[in-house]
Amino acid sequence: MDGSVTRRAHAKVNLALGVAPPEPAGAARAGWHRICSWMSAIDLHDDVVLTPRAGVADAPFGSSERFTLGAEWAHDAPRPSPIDWPPEKDLCVRALDALDRLLAPRGVRVPPVHVRVHKRVPVGGGLGGGSSDAAATLLLARVLIEESSGPGSAPADDLRRAARSIGSDVEFFLDDDAPLAPPRPAIVSGFGDEIERVPPLALRLVLLLPGVGCPTREVYRAYDASSRPLDEPRVRTLARSSDPGAIAAGAFNDLAEPAARAVPTFGSILARARAALPAPVHVSGSGSSMFVVARNEVEQASLLAAARSLEADVVALPVRTL
């Protein structure tokens, strides 16, 4: 379509994820959790398309006419599920509205657009699909804003502020030094707002996608019942490794066992995966997606073959970190 802009929105995995106990009552962010995570994008991705819309430039903030949404599963999506949330709850629409409100005091507006998302990244699987879609939407919106209002009219700082206002993972996907490429790996700490880019390391993974989701709030509630101190040095030490074998053995996620307790069906699938595969099975984010690190292409193929015994529970596919 004329005027449309398109971008890939890559999924991510948490190669390591440490979580702190919740902030105490009276703290500025009471109940929130500090984290330290080694995160990497992978080559599984959604496609996000923004198309300018004519005739609604005067629609007010938050208007359903200003930013519209269409989301559908791509024909090659590995694990489709219902897309049943209203547009006003979608992170892409919320990101556009947040950016629009930030820019408006300077006389700059986000042009009305229709957002089309062709999804491949499973919903609610701990792979950051919605956050990545929102970041891609912000980056595409900047292209359209600068076409109409001039270079520099949508600064990176405003994109990051909009990202922080809608979700803790979104900012990871905004990489100023790689605006046309997937985000570089990073150690993400604080409340998801401290991002330290680290060198890329092309790892071969087998991604395991169960048909059950793990609600983030329930997983954190289970974690709070048995929380532990945040082990940030453990994350940083692992992120300095370049040995796939060491990474396979050392990867960890403080939310893995809480997710298994919070969603017993997922816990059973995780246990079966760990029994079936001859390598450590790790959990990404708050679940339910799992992954196995392979030392080389041959081992990746072997692990993929072993995962066939889990076909009733998971969809397995080979991916690479970026």
Secondary structure, 3 states (H helix, E strand, C coil): CCCCEEEEEEEEEEEEEEEEEECCCCCCCCCCEEEEEEEEEEEEEEEEEEEECCCCCCCCCCCCCCEEEEEEECCCCCCCCCCCCCHHHCHHHHHHHHHHHHHHHHCCCCCCEEEEEEECCCCCCCCCHHHHHHHHHHHHHHHHHHHHHCCCCCCHHHHHHHHHCCCCCHHHHCCCCCCCCCCCCEEEEECCCEEEECCCCCCEEEEEEECCCCCHHHHHHHHHCCCCCCCHHHHHHHHCCCCHHHHHHHCEECCHHHHHHHCHHHHHHHHHHHHHCCCCCEECCCCCCEEEEECCHHHHHHHHHHHHHHCCCEEEEEEEEC
